Structures are given as C-alpha cells and as structure tokens.
C-alpha cells in the first residue's frame, strides 16, 4: 500500500507541475502565430446570408433549420 501511495503522490505532483509549467510557458512565451490568428479572427466578418436573393422555398427551409438549431 505504501508503494501505491508513493506512486499516486508522484504522478499527482508531476501532473500539477507540468500543468503549471504549460500555462506559465503560454503566458510568458506566447507563440506569435496565436496572437496573430486571434486578432484576425476577431476582425473577420461572418457572412451567413448568400449574395443572391433566396426563393420562398429556400427561405422556408432556412427558417425551419434555424428554428431547431438553438
């Protein structure tokens, strides 16, 4: 039972240390790609409506799918 407890404590401590090291590394040494993609995604406009006019049947279908999408 003592060996099992020691192994459990070791892996618990190791997991805590690795998690803390990972998040500290992300804070103090961020990758340049992450900040650039985050800013670009915030600037993007999301366009859900097609450019052409929709037919009545397409509008009814779209309304039906949006009603159940929530």
mmCIF file of the N, C-alpha and C atoms, coordinates in Angstrom:
data_MODEL
# 
_entry.id   MODEL 
# 
loop_
_atom_site.group_PDB 
_atom_site.id 
_atom_site.type_symbol 
_atom_site.label_atom_id 
_atom_site.label_alt_id 
_atom_site.label_comp_id 
_atom_site.label_asym_id 
_atom_site.label_entity_id 
_atom_site.label_seq_id 
_atom_site.pdbx_PDB_ins_code 
_atom_site.Cartn_x 
_atom_site.Cartn_y 
_atom_site.Cartn_z 
_atom_site.occupancy 
_atom_site.B_iso_or_equiv 
_atom_site.pdbx_formal_charge 
_atom_site.auth_seq_id 
_atom_site.auth_comp_id 
_atom_site.auth_asym_id 
_atom_site.auth_atom_id 
_atom_site.pdbx_PDB_model_num 
ATOM 1   N N  . UNK A 1 1  ? 0.823   -1.194 0.000   1.00 0.00 ? 1  UNK A N  1 
ATOM 2   C CA . UNK A 1 1  ? 0.000   0.000  0.000   1.00 0.00 ? 1  UNK A CA 1 
ATOM 3   C C  . UNK A 1 1  ? 0.865   1.255  0.000   1.00 0.00 ? 1  UNK A C  1 
ATOM 4   N N  . UNK A 1 2  ? 2.025   1.168  0.629   1.00 0.00 ? 2  UNK A N  1 
ATOM 5   C CA . UNK A 1 2  ? 2.902   2.335  0.670   1.00 0.00 ? 2  UNK A CA 1 
ATOM 6   C C  . UNK A 1 2  ? 3.438   2.680  -0.710  1.00 0.00 ? 2  UNK A C  1 
ATOM 7   N N  . UNK A 1 3  ? 3.788   1.678  -1.505  1.00 0.00 ? 3  UNK A N  1 
ATOM 8   C CA . UNK A 1 3  ? 4.310   1.931  -2.850  1.00 0.00 ? 3  UNK A CA 1 
ATOM 9   C C  . UNK A 1 3  ? 3.232   2.564  -3.727  1.00 0.00 ? 3  UNK A C  1 
ATOM 10  N N  . UNK A 1 4  ? 2.003   2.080  -3.579  1.00 0.00 ? 4  UNK A N  1 
ATOM 11  C CA . UNK A 1 4  ? 0.891   2.644  -4.357  1.00 0.00 ? 4  UNK A CA 1 
ATOM 12  C C  . UNK A 1 4  ? 0.670   4.116  -4.001  1.00 0.00 ? 4  UNK A C  1 
ATOM 13  N N  . UNK A 1 5  ? 0.747   4.439  -2.727  1.00 0.00 ? 5  UNK A N  1 
ATOM 14  C CA . UNK A 1 5  ? 0.579   5.822  -2.277  1.00 0.00 ? 5  UNK A CA 1 
ATOM 15  C C  . UNK A 1 5  ? 1.699   6.703  -2.815  1.00 0.00 ? 5  UNK A C  1 
ATOM 16  N N  . UNK A 1 6  ? 2.913   6.191  -2.799  1.00 0.00 ? 6  UNK A N  1 
ATOM 17  C CA . UNK A 1 6  ? 4.055   6.957  -3.305  1.00 0.00 ? 6  UNK A CA 1 
ATOM 18  C C  . UNK A 1 6  ? 3.898   7.226  -4.798  1.00 0.00 ? 6  UNK A C  1 
ATOM 19  N N  . UNK A 1 7  ? 3.490   6.225  -5.549  1.00 0.00 ? 7  UNK A N  1 
ATOM 20  C CA . UNK A 1 7  ? 3.280   6.400  -6.992  1.00 0.00 ? 7  UNK A CA 1 
ATOM 21  C C  . UNK A 1 7  ? 2.166   7.401  -7.243  1.00 0.00 ? 7  UNK A C  1 
ATOM 22  N N  . UNK A 1 8  ? 1.093   7.324  -6.485  1.00 0.00 ? 8  UNK A N  1 
ATOM 23  C CA . UNK A 1 8  ? -0.026  8.254  -6.628  1.00 0.00 ? 8  UNK A CA 1 
ATOM 24  C C  . UNK A 1 8  ? 0.410   9.689  -6.342  1.00 0.00 ? 8  UNK A C  1 
ATOM 25  N N  . UNK A 1 9  ? 1.167   9.872  -5.281  1.00 0.00 ? 9  UNK A N  1 
ATOM 26  C CA . UNK A 1 9  ? 1.668   11.208 -4.935  1.00 0.00 ? 9  UNK A CA 1 
ATOM 27  C C  . UNK A 1 9  ? 2.617   11.713 -6.015  1.00 0.00 ? 9  UNK A C  1 
ATOM 28  N N  . UNK A 1 10 ? 3.483   10.840 -6.523  1.00 0.00 ? 10 UNK A N  1 
ATOM 29  C CA . UNK A 1 10 ? 4.432   11.240 -7.559  1.00 0.00 ? 10 UNK A CA 1 
ATOM 30  C C  . UNK A 1 10 ? 3.705   11.732 -8.806  1.00 0.00 ? 10 UNK A C  1 
ATOM 31  N N  . UNK A 1 11 ? 2.747   10.940 -9.299  1.00 0.00 ? 11 UNK A N  1 
ATOM 32  C CA . UNK A 1 11 ? 2.050   11.336 -10.521 1.00 0.00 ? 11 UNK A CA 1 
ATOM 33  C C  . UNK A 1 11 ? 1.171   12.560 -10.301 1.00 0.00 ? 11 UNK A C  1 
ATOM 34  N N  . UNK A 1 12 ? 0.607   12.698 -9.121  1.00 0.00 ? 12 UNK A N  1 
ATOM 35  C CA . UNK A 1 12 ? -0.177  13.891 -8.811  1.00 0.00 ? 12 UNK A CA 1 
ATOM 36  C C  . UNK A 1 12 ? 0.683   15.138 -8.811  1.00 0.00 ? 12 UNK A C  1 
ATOM 37  N N  . UNK A 1 13 ? 1.849   15.048 -8.192  1.00 0.00 ? 13 UNK A N  1 
ATOM 38  C CA . UNK A 1 13 ? 2.778   16.176 -8.160  1.00 0.00 ? 13 UNK A CA 1 
ATOM 39  C C  . UNK A 1 13 ? 3.314   16.475 -9.551  1.00 0.00 ? 13 UNK A C  1 
ATOM 40  N N  . UNK A 1 14 ? 3.654   15.443 -10.288 1.00 0.00 ? 14 UNK A N  1 
ATOM 41  C CA . UNK A 1 14 ? 4.172   15.611 -11.647 1.00 0.00 ? 14 UNK A CA 1 
ATOM 42  C C  . UNK A 1 14 ? 3.120   16.263 -12.546 1.00 0.00 ? 14 UNK A C  1 
ATOM 43  N N  . UNK A 1 15 ? 1.880   15.814 -12.445 1.00 0.00 ? 15 UNK A N  1 
ATOM 44  C CA . UNK A 1 15 ? 0.809   16.391 -13.257 1.00 0.00 ? 15 UNK A CA 1 
ATOM 45  C C  . UNK A 1 15 ? 0.565   17.849 -12.922 1.00 0.00 ? 15 UNK A C  1 
ATOM 46  N N  . UNK A 1 16 ? 0.580   18.172 -11.638 1.00 0.00 ? 16 UNK A N  1 
ATOM 47  C CA . UNK A 1 16 ? 0.394   19.564 -11.220 1.00 0.00 ? 16 UNK A CA 1 
ATOM 48  C C  . UNK A 1 16 ? 1.532   20.434 -11.734 1.00 0.00 ? 16 UNK A C  1 
ATOM 49  N N  . UNK A 1 17 ? 2.754   19.949 -11.614 1.00 0.00 ? 17 UNK A N  1 
ATOM 50  C CA . UNK A 1 17 ? 3.916   20.708 -12.080 1.00 0.00 ? 17 UNK A CA 1 
ATOM 51  C C  . UNK A 1 17 ? 3.865   20.930 -13.585 1.00 0.00 ? 17 UNK A C  1 
ATOM 52  N N  . UNK A 1 18 ? 3.554   19.889 -14.348 1.00 0.00 ? 18 UNK A N  1 
ATOM 53  C CA . UNK A 1 18 ? 3.527   20.014 -15.808 1.00 0.00 ? 18 UNK A CA 1 
ATOM 54  C C  . UNK A 1 18 ? 2.402   20.939 -16.266 1.00 0.00 ? 18 UNK A C  1 
ATOM 55  N N  . UNK A 1 19 ? 1.267   20.884 -15.594 1.00 0.00 ? 19 UNK A N  1 
ATOM 56  C CA . UNK A 1 19 ? 0.162   21.778 -15.944 1.00 0.00 ? 19 UNK A CA 1 
ATOM 57  C C  . UNK A 1 19 ? 0.542   23.224 -15.672 1.00 0.00 ? 19 UNK A C  1 
ATOM 58  N N  . UNK A 1 20 ? 1.137   23.479 -14.524 1.00 0.00 ? 20 UNK A N  1 
ATOM 59  C CA . UNK A 1 20 ? 1.560   24.843 -14.189 1.00 0.00 ? 20 UNK A CA 1 
ATOM 60  C C  . UNK A 1 20 ? 2.634   25.325 -15.157 1.00 0.00 ? 20 UNK A C  1 
ATOM 61  N N  . UNK A 1 21 ? 3.579   24.465 -15.490 1.00 0.00 ? 21 UNK A N  1 
ATOM 62  C CA . UNK A 1 21 ? 4.644   24.850 -16.422 1.00 0.00 ? 21 UNK A CA 1 
ATOM 63  C C  . UNK A 1 21 ? 4.081   25.158 -17.800 1.00 0.00 ? 21 UNK A C  1 
ATOM 64  N N  . UNK A 1 22 ? 3.101   24.393 -18.240 1.00 0.00 ? 22 UNK A N  1 
ATOM 65  C CA . UNK A 1 22 ? 2.490   24.616 -19.554 1.00 0.00 ? 22 UNK A CA 1 
ATOM 66  C C  . UNK A 1 22 ? 1.812   25.978 -19.610 1.00 0.00 ? 22 UNK A C  1 
ATOM 67  N N  . UNK A 1 23 ? 1.006   26.292 -18.614 1.00 0.00 ? 23 UNK A N  1 
ATOM 68  C CA . UNK A 1 23 ? 0.286   27.565 -18.640 1.00 0.00 ? 23 UNK A CA 1 
ATOM 69  C C  . UNK A 1 23 ? 1.216   28.754 -18.430 1.00 0.00 ? 23 UNK A C  1 
ATOM 70  N N  . UNK A 1 24 ? 2.227   28.600 -17.596 1.00 0.00 ? 24 UNK A N  1 
ATOM 71  C CA . UNK A 1 24 ? 3.195   29.687 -17.434 1.00 0.00 ? 24 UNK A CA 1 
ATOM 72  C C  . UNK A 1 24 ? 3.972   29.921 -18.724 1.00 0.00 ? 24 UNK A C  1 
ATOM 73  N N  . UNK A 1 25 ? 4.311   28.855 -19.430 1.00 0.00 ? 25 UNK A N  1 
ATOM 74  C CA . UNK A 1 25 ? 5.014   29.000 -20.707 1.00 0.00 ? 25 UNK A CA 1 
ATOM 75  C C  . UNK A 1 25 ? 4.126   29.699 -21.726 1.00 0.00 ? 25 UNK A C  1 
ATOM 76  N N  . UNK A 1 26 ? 2.830   29.403 -21.718 1.00 0.00 ? 26 UNK A N  1 
ATOM 77  C CA . UNK A 1 26 ? 1.921   30.068 -22.659 1.00 0.00 ? 26 UNK A CA 1 
ATOM 78  C C  . UNK A 1 26 ? 1.779   31.549 -22.335 1.00 0.00 ? 26 UNK A C  1 
ATOM 79  N N  . UNK A 1 27 ? 1.870   31.905 -21.061 1.00 0.00 ? 27 UNK A N  1 
ATOM 80  C CA . UNK A 1 27 ? 1.741   33.313 -20.673 1.00 0.00 ? 27 UNK A CA 1 
ATOM 81  C C  . UNK A 1 27 ? 3.025   34.080 -20.966 1.00 0.00 ? 27 UNK A C  1 
ATOM 82  N N  . UNK A 1 28 ? 4.164   33.534 -20.573 1.00 0.00 ? 28 UNK A N  1 
ATOM 83  C CA . UNK A 1 28 ? 5.417   34.270 -20.696 1.00 0.00 ? 28 UNK A CA 1 
ATOM 84  C C  . UNK A 1 28 ? 6.080   34.125 -22.061 1.00 0.00 ? 28 UNK A C  1 
ATOM 85  N N  . UNK A 1 29 ? 5.809   33.052 -22.773 1.00 0.00 ? 29 UNK A N  1 
ATOM 86  C CA . UNK A 1 29 ? 6.399   32.838 -24.093 1.00 0.00 ? 29 UNK A CA 1 
ATOM 87  C C  . UNK A 1 29 ? 5.316   32.481 -25.112 1.00 0.00 ? 29 UNK A C  1 
ATOM 88  N N  . UNK A 1 30 ? 4.407   33.405 -25.402 1.00 0.00 ? 30 UNK A N  1 
ATOM 89  C CA . UNK A 1 30 ? 3.347   33.073 -26.368 1.00 0.00 ? 30 UNK A CA 1 
ATOM 90  C C  . UNK A 1 30 ? 3.913   32.954 -27.775 1.00 0.00 ? 30 UNK A C  1 
ATOM 91  N N  . UNK A 1 31 ? 3.316   32.082 -28.560 1.00 0.00 ? 31 UNK A N  1 
ATOM 92  C CA . UNK A 1 31 ? 3.727   31.951 -29.948 1.00 0.00 ? 31 UNK A CA 1 
ATOM 93  C C  . UNK A 1 31 ? 3.167   33.125 -30.738 1.00 0.00 ? 31 UNK A C  1 
ATOM 94  N N  . UNK A 1 32 ? 3.938   33.620 -31.682 1.00 0.00 ? 32 UNK A N  1 
ATOM 95  C CA . UNK A 1 32 ? 3.487   34.772 -32.459 1.00 0.00 ? 32 UNK A CA 1 
ATOM 96  C C  . UNK A 1 32 ? 2.272   34.419 -33.300 1.00 0.00 ? 32 UNK A C  1 
ATOM 97  N N  . UNK A 1 33 ? 2.176   33.174 -33.751 1.00 0.00 ? 33 UNK A N  1 
ATOM 98  C CA . UNK A 1 33 ? 1.052   32.762 -34.592 1.00 0.00 ? 33 UNK A CA 1 
ATOM 99  C C  . UNK A 1 33 ? -0.272  32.874 -33.841 1.00 0.00 ? 33 UNK A C  1 
ATOM 100 N N  . UNK A 1 34 ? -0.264  32.526 -32.557 1.00 0.00 ? 34 UNK A N  1 
ATOM 101 C CA . UNK A 1 34 ? -1.505  32.523 -31.789 1.00 0.00 ? 34 UNK A CA 1 
ATOM 102 C C  . UNK A 1 34 ? -2.088  33.919 -31.670 1.00 0.00 ? 34 UNK A C  1 
ATOM 103 N N  . UNK A 1 35 ? -1.250  34.912 -31.394 1.00 0.00 ? 35 UNK A N  1 
ATOM 104 C CA . UNK A 1 35 ? -1.766  36.270 -31.241 1.00 0.00 ? 35 UNK A CA 1 
ATOM 105 C C  . UNK A 1 35 ? -2.242  36.820 -32.575 1.00 0.00 ? 35 UNK A C  1 
ATOM 106 N N  . UNK A 1 36 ? -1.547  36.488 -33.658 1.00 0.00 ? 36 UNK A N  1 
ATOM 107 C CA . UNK A 1 36 ? -1.950  36.990 -34.972 1.00 0.00 ? 36 UNK A CA 1 
ATOM 108 C C  . UNK A 1 36 ? -3.270  36.376 -35.411 1.00 0.00 ? 36 UNK A C  1 
ATOM 109 N N  . UNK A 1 37 ? -3.438  35.092 -35.199 1.00 0.00 ? 37 UNK A N  1 
ATOM 110 C CA . UNK A 1 37 ? -4.686  34.453 -35.629 1.00 0.00 ? 37 UNK A CA 1 
ATOM 111 C C  . UNK A 1 37 ? -5.850  34.884 -34.756 1.00 0.00 ? 37 UNK A C  1 
ATOM 112 N N  . UNK A 1 38 ? -5.595  35.145 -33.485 1.00 0.00 ? 38 UNK A N  1 
ATOM 113 C CA . UNK A 1 38 ? -6.682  35.596 -32.614 1.00 0.00 ? 38 UNK A CA 1 
ATOM 114 C C  . UNK A 1 38 ? -7.187  36.961 -33.065 1.00 0.00 ? 38 UNK A C  1 
ATOM 115 N N  . UNK A 1 39 ? -6.273  37.876 -33.378 1.00 0.00 ? 39 UNK A N  1 
ATOM 116 C CA . UNK A 1 39 ? -6.683  39.206 -33.815 1.00 0.00 ? 39 UNK A CA 1 
ATOM 117 C C  . UNK A 1 39 ? -7.377  39.143 -35.167 1.00 0.00 ? 39 UNK A C  1 
ATOM 118 N N  . UNK A 1 40 ? -6.892  38.304 -36.063 1.00 0.00 ? 40 UNK A N  1 
ATOM 119 C CA . UNK A 1 40 ? -7.501  38.192 -37.389 1.00 0.00 ? 40 UNK A CA 1 
ATOM 120 C C  . UNK A 1 40 ? -8.904  37.612 -37.287 1.00 0.00 ? 40 UNK A C  1 
ATOM 121 N N  . UNK A 1 41 ? -9.097  36.652 -36.407 1.00 0.00 ? 41 UNK A N  1 
ATOM 122 C CA . UNK A 1 41 ? -10.426 36.048 -36.294 1.00 0.00 ? 41 UNK A CA 1 
ATOM 123 C C  . UNK A 1 41 ? -11.421 37.026 -35.692 1.00 0.00 ? 41 UNK A C  1 
ATOM 124 N N  . UNK A 1 42 ? -10.953 37.952 -34.865 1.00 0.00 ? 42 UNK A N  1 
ATOM 125 C CA . UNK A 1 42 ? -11.863 38.948 -34.308 1.00 0.00 ? 42 UNK A CA 1 
ATOM 126 C C  . UNK A 1 42 ? -12.263 39.982 -35.358 1.00 0.00 ? 42 UNK A C  1 
ATOM 127 N N  . UNK A 1 43 ? -11.384 40.239 -36.316 1.00 0.00 ? 43 UNK A N  1 
ATOM 128 C CA . UNK A 1 43 ? -11.678 41.233 -37.349 1.00 0.00 ? 43 UNK A CA 1 
ATOM 129 C C  . UNK A 1 43 ? -12.562 40.692 -38.464 1.00 0.00 ? 43 UNK A C  1 
ATOM 130 N N  . UNK A 1 44 ? -12.598 39.378 -38.619 1.00 0.00 ? 44 UNK A N  1 
ATOM 131 C CA . UNK A 1 44 ? -13.356 38.794 -39.725 1.00 0.00 ? 44 UNK A CA 1 
ATOM 132 C C  . UNK A 1 44 ? -14.844 39.034 -39.559 1.00 0.00 ? 44 UNK A C  1 
ATOM 133 N N  . UNK A 1 45 ? -15.496 39.343 -40.670 1.00 0.00 ? 45 UNK A N  1 
ATOM 134 C CA . UNK A 1 45 ? -16.957 39.424 -40.662 1.00 0.00 ? 45 UNK A CA 1 
ATOM 135 C C  . UNK A 1 45 ? -17.489 38.060 -41.054 1.00 0.00 ? 45 UNK A C  1 
ATOM 136 N N  . UNK A 1 46 ? -18.447 37.611 -40.323 1.00 0.00 ? 46 UNK A N  1 
ATOM 137 C CA . UNK A 1 46 ? -19.054 36.327 -40.658 1.00 0.00 ? 46 UNK A CA 1 
ATOM 138 C C  . UNK A 1 46 ? -20.278 36.587 -41.517 1.00 0.00 ? 46 UNK A C  1 
ATOM 139 N N  . UNK A 1 47 ? -20.318 35.947 -42.641 1.00 0.00 ? 47 UNK A N  1 
ATOM 140 C CA . UNK A 1 47 ? -21.416 36.154 -43.574 1.00 0.00 ? 47 UNK A CA 1 
ATOM 141 C C  . UNK A 1 47 ? -22.195 34.856 -43.710 1.00 0.00 ? 47 UNK A C  1 
ATOM 142 N N  . UNK A 1 48 ? -23.432 34.882 -43.252 1.00 0.00 ? 48 UNK A N  1 
ATOM 143 C CA . UNK A 1 48 ? -24.268 33.699 -43.320 1.00 0.00 ? 48 UNK A CA 1 
ATOM 144 C C  . UNK A 1 48 ? -25.263 33.763 -44.472 1.00 0.00 ? 48 UNK A C  1 
ATOM 145 N N  . UNK A 1 49 ? -25.549 34.960 -44.952 1.00 0.00 ? 49 UNK A N  1 
ATOM 146 C CA . UNK A 1 49 ? -26.568 35.132 -45.983 1.00 0.00 ? 49 UNK A CA 1 
ATOM 147 C C  . UNK A 1 49 ? -25.904 35.147 -47.349 1.00 0.00 ? 49 UNK A C  1 
ATOM 148 N N  . UNK A 1 50 ? -26.378 34.340 -48.277 1.00 0.00 ? 50 UNK A N  1 
ATOM 149 C CA . UNK A 1 50 ? -25.812 34.364 -49.626 1.00 0.00 ? 50 UNK A CA 1 
ATOM 150 C C  . UNK A 1 50 ? -26.090 35.694 -50.317 1.00 0.00 ? 50 UNK A C  1 
ATOM 151 N N  . UNK A 1 51 ? -25.301 36.003 -51.337 1.00 0.00 ? 51 UNK A N  1 
ATOM 152 C CA . UNK A 1 51 ? -25.447 37.281 -52.038 1.00 0.00 ? 51 UNK A CA 1 
ATOM 153 C C  . UNK A 1 51 ? -26.719 37.331 -52.880 1.00 0.00 ? 51 UNK A C  1 
ATOM 154 N N  . UNK A 1 52 ? -27.148 36.226 -53.450 1.00 0.00 ? 52 UNK A N  1 
ATOM 155 C CA . UNK A 1 52 ? -28.342 36.257 -54.300 1.00 0.00 ? 52 UNK A CA 1 
ATOM 156 C C  . UNK A 1 52 ? -29.591 36.175 -53.442 1.00 0.00 ? 52 UNK A C  1 
ATOM 157 N N  . UNK A 1 53 ? -30.700 36.594 -54.009 1.00 0.00 ? 53 UNK A N  1 
ATOM 158 C CA . UNK A 1 53 ? -31.971 36.516 -53.284 1.00 0.00 ? 53 UNK A CA 1 
ATOM 159 C C  . UNK A 1 53 ? -32.417 35.060 -53.192 1.00 0.00 ? 53 UNK A C  1 
ATOM 160 N N  . UNK A 1 54 ? -32.953 34.713 -52.053 1.00 0.00 ? 54 UNK A N  1 
ATOM 161 C CA . UNK A 1 54 ? -33.409 33.345 -51.851 1.00 0.00 ? 54 UNK A CA 1 
ATOM 162 C C  . UNK A 1 54 ? -34.852 33.204 -52.316 1.00 0.00 ? 54 UNK A C  1 
ATOM 163 N N  . UNK A 1 55 ? -35.158 32.025 -52.815 1.00 0.00 ? 55 UNK A N  1 
ATOM 164 C CA . UNK A 1 55 ? -36.540 31.751 -53.209 1.00 0.00 ? 55 UNK A CA 1 
ATOM 165 C C  . UNK A 1 55 ? -37.382 31.518 -51.955 1.00 0.00 ? 55 UNK A C  1 
ATOM 166 N N  . UNK A 1 56 ? -38.682 31.513 -52.126 1.00 0.00 ? 56 UNK A N  1 
ATOM 167 C CA . UNK A 1 56 ? -39.589 31.295 -50.993 1.00 0.00 ? 56 UNK A CA 1 
ATOM 168 C C  . UNK A 1 56 ? -39.341 29.935 -50.350 1.00 0.00 ? 56 UNK A C  1 
ATOM 169 N N  . UNK A 1 57 ? -39.134 28.931 -51.171 1.00 0.00 ? 57 UNK A N  1 
ATOM 170 C CA . UNK A 1 57 ? -38.880 27.582 -50.652 1.00 0.00 ? 57 UNK A CA 1 
ATOM 171 C C  . UNK A 1 57 ? -37.581 27.553 -49.842 1.00 0.00 ? 57 UNK A C  1 
ATOM 172 N N  . UNK A 1 58 ? -36.542 28.223 -50.340 1.00 0.00 ? 58 UNK A N  1 
ATOM 173 C CA . UNK A 1 58 ? -35.270 28.268 -49.610 1.00 0.00 ? 58 UNK A CA 1 
ATOM 174 C C  . UNK A 1 58 ? -35.424 29.013 -48.293 1.00 0.00 ? 58 UNK A C  1 
ATOM 175 N N  . UNK A 1 59 ? -36.195 30.103 -48.301 1.00 0.00 ? 59 UNK A N  1 
ATOM 176 C CA . UNK A 1 59 ? -36.417 30.847 -47.062 1.00 0.00 ? 59 UNK A CA 1 
ATOM 177 C C  . UNK A 1 59 ? -37.161 30.000 -46.035 1.00 0.00 ? 59 UNK A C  1 
ATOM 178 N N  . UNK A 1 60 ? -38.159 29.260 -46.492 1.00 0.00 ? 60 UNK A N  1 
ATOM 179 C CA . UNK A 1 60 ? -38.903 28.400 -45.573 1.00 0.00 ? 60 UNK A CA 1 
ATOM 180 C C  . UNK A 1 60 ? -37.999 27.318 -44.992 1.00 0.00 ? 60 UNK A C  1 
ATOM 181 N N  . UNK A 1 61 ? -37.146 26.753 -45.829 1.00 0.00 ? 61 UNK A N  1 
ATOM 182 C CA . UNK A 1 61 ? -36.209 25.725 -45.362 1.00 0.00 ? 61 UNK A CA 1 
ATOM 183 C C  . UNK A 1 61 ? -35.231 26.316 -44.353 1.00 0.00 ? 61 UNK A C  1 
ATOM 184 N N  . UNK A 1 62 ? -34.726 27.516 -44.669 1.00 0.00 ? 62 UNK A N  1 
ATOM 185 C CA . UNK A 1 62 ? -33.768 28.166 -43.782 1.00 0.00 ? 62 UNK A CA 1 
ATOM 186 C C  . UNK A 1 62 ? -34.414 28.496 -42.443 1.00 0.00 ? 62 UNK A C  1 
ATOM 187 N N  . UNK A 1 63 ? -35.622 29.005 -42.474 1.00 0.00 ? 63 UNK A N  1 
ATOM 188 C CA . UNK A 1 63 ? -36.323 29.315 -41.225 1.00 0.00 ? 63 UNK A CA 1 
ATOM 189 C C  . UNK A 1 63 ? -36.563 28.050 -40.409 1.00 0.00 ? 63 UNK A C  1 
ATOM 190 N N  . UNK A 1 64 ? -36.887 26.975 -41.079 1.00 0.00 ? 64 UNK A N  1 
ATOM 191 C CA . UNK A 1 64 ? -37.115 25.717 -40.372 1.00 0.00 ? 64 UNK A CA 1 
ATOM 192 C C  . UNK A 1 64 ? -35.859 25.193 -39.713 1.00 0.00 ? 64 UNK A C  1 
ATOM 193 N N  . UNK A 1 65 ? -34.714 25.308 -40.401 1.00 0.00 ? 65 UNK A N  1 
ATOM 194 C CA . UNK A 1 65 ? -33.463 24.804 -39.819 1.00 0.00 ? 65 UNK A CA 1 
ATOM 195 C C  . UNK A 1 65 ? -32.987 25.706 -38.698 1.00 0.00 ? 65 UNK A C  1 
ATOM 196 N N  . UNK A 1 66 ? -33.192 27.023 -38.833 1.00 0.00 ? 66 UNK A N  1 
ATOM 197 C CA . UNK A 1 66 ? -32.754 27.929 -37.771 1.00 0.00 ? 66 UNK A CA 1 
ATOM 198 C C  . UNK A 1 66 ? -33.610 27.771 -36.518 1.00 0.00 ? 66 UNK A C  1 
ATOM 199 N N  . UNK A 1 67 ? -34.852 27.405 -36.706 1.00 0.00 ? 67 UNK A N  1 
ATOM 200 C CA . UNK A 1 67 ? -35.748 27.239 -35.566 1.00 0.00 ? 67 UNK A CA 1 
ATOM 201 C C  . UNK A 1 67 ? -35.254 26.105 -34.665 1.00 0.00 ? 67 UNK A C  1 
ATOM 202 N N  . UNK A 1 68 ? -34.733 25.041 -35.275 1.00 0.00 ? 68 UNK A N  1 
ATOM 203 C CA . UNK A 1 68 ? -34.298 23.882 -34.491 1.00 0.00 ? 68 UNK A CA 1 
ATOM 204 C C  . UNK A 1 68 ? -32.808 23.916 -34.157 1.00 0.00 ? 68 UNK A C  1 
ATOM 205 N N  . UNK A 1 69 ? -32.097 24.923 -34.632 1.00 0.00 ? 69 UNK A N  1 
ATOM 206 C CA . UNK A 1 69 ? -30.654 24.976 -34.392 1.00 0.00 ? 69 UNK A CA 1 
ATOM 207 C C  . UNK A 1 69 ? -30.319 25.429 -32.980 1.00 0.00 ? 69 UNK A C  1 
ATOM 208 N N  . UNK A 1 70 ? -31.257 26.034 -32.284 1.00 0.00 ? 70 UNK A N  1 
ATOM 209 C CA . UNK A 1 70 ? -30.966 26.600 -30.960 1.00 0.00 ? 70 UNK A CA 1 
ATOM 210 C C  . UNK A 1 70 ? -30.858 25.570 -29.893 1.00 0.00 ? 70 UNK A C  1 
# 
